[in-house]
């Protein structure tokens, strides 16, 4: 069983506390196969780093069991959602909230504030979508939990769907991770007490800015006032600093080299340009058990808080500062695996790297980069003797393929990874116009289009509350399986022609993505709803009576039609689309409509400038054009697409590992589409 211990702040260390980064997690997962247990104790951290870690864990192919030991707050709670099982330990807490930022970029104009608010809104919806996927709640329901900053113990998290299991096992219990919890508005007293230990080291506006991913030059403005008030503290230590510098001349060359290396690491990892104050550096040095002389050196180097944390971690532990632990706790990424598994992972990654002609290779793969396929096969089966002639190579491959060796699995794993690389490099347009809904199995999935909540009704004097009912319309989506068999010839294997194999897989990765795109649009443009009418139909109020060229006037007609769409209970929804979908024949008109131009007269003003995103697809060959709402925008979308949960891409399966004709491999893929609504789109047949 693989174990990953994620303790401390997400992204980087702010006060010399434990921390873990996306790079740490990705590096650890590369060496793992099979089921994974993640032990999590974190007060949160950098938003985009946490999202990247969630996606890395989500993509891990094995079963994932996340155990929350002390706390999973803010972005740490997002990371927890990657688990197939989420276990709340004894006394553990989970906190979810909206992302925040205490100031804007720029001068702070109305436009600056609106831009920041828009970005925070998008980040909040993105986080809510992750929570909704796990809990089964709607995005609106999740946002209602996030906005007030909600803390949940185990039973509460289980009841809301944020956890799947409770545990009273003492091994799952830990104190909450070190973090400045005072930055959270409603943190319980016990957490605020922990946070007060770190409050003065980094100003909260700057800390929030770092967590939100604001550039260093913007954060510098926030911290400038604080630093100026403590300039006298820095000046007061100048004489002691000079004395220390004189003393340091007596150190050995080795000591100086180590010190310089550590300083360089801190500088490289630091993303904030404002030096920390003398008091901050003294406290940080003391927390690591280092003497005042160390603080004086950091002051002389004008280190920032994050740079100083990296320097101290390097000095104490001699490890990567982004994943370094403090002197009190265990390593942040503890990995348990055997040498056989390391060999399998290393060989598979080396084959992938050789196919992709990668130059900089790290981890277990480096050991095998100079080996050919037959060399790897020979090592796996512990072959003795030379492998020079074609017949030698054939015997090695046959032995590796038809024995109980690991080579077929290693090669198949490499082929899968390379196929996924070429597949994920493609960006089909349908993903921008449809909601993603993954399938648990191959049964039809009902897409229930619920109406609005029943309107509130006056309560009579007797206190009786009347019952309301929901309207609903049932649509369905279904997952289909696709596959094709291709051959990797014996000649390719014997000649070690990974380039030829890569050309086959690269072509198929692209081909699968194009197949998805074609399959989606062929379905979407002709799909029928449960009323046996096309998605775009006059009876649905979303089809223009006659085709017209895309223009300001015809676009406005489409906007009016969508604004008048009603819920199943008859309430006007006021839908506002944000996407114009066209083929090549209407693309120029769409670009003109959304272009930002400076008008010289009122008549030349473009009323829709910047209001829409234009998406062009070669699947539309005529003059028709569409207005659509963006997926996940809070309203709805016309269509859904998805994959078999846990198999979210094409995969390779070897049929004949090394038969007379070579290696037969099957490329298989599960992909589903469905139409769920008619109200969130509008079609105009177009005209020349």
PyMOL commands that set and color helices and strands:
alter all, ss='L'
color gray80, all
select helices_A, chain A and resi 22-30+47-59+75-80+110-135+139-147+154-160+170-172+181-183+189-195+204-212+216-229+231-236+238-248+253-269+278-287+292-300+305-317+339-355+363-368+373-380+390-402+407-424+429-432+490-494+498-524+538-540+552-563+584-594+602-604
alter helices_A, ss='H'
color red, helices_A
select strands_A, chain A and resi 2-7+9-10+19-20+36-42+64-73+85-88+93-96+150-153+165-166+435-436+445-450+472-488+579-582+613-616+625-628+639-642+651-659+662-675+681-684
alter strands_A, ss='S'
color yellow, strands_A
deselect
rebuild
show_as cartoon
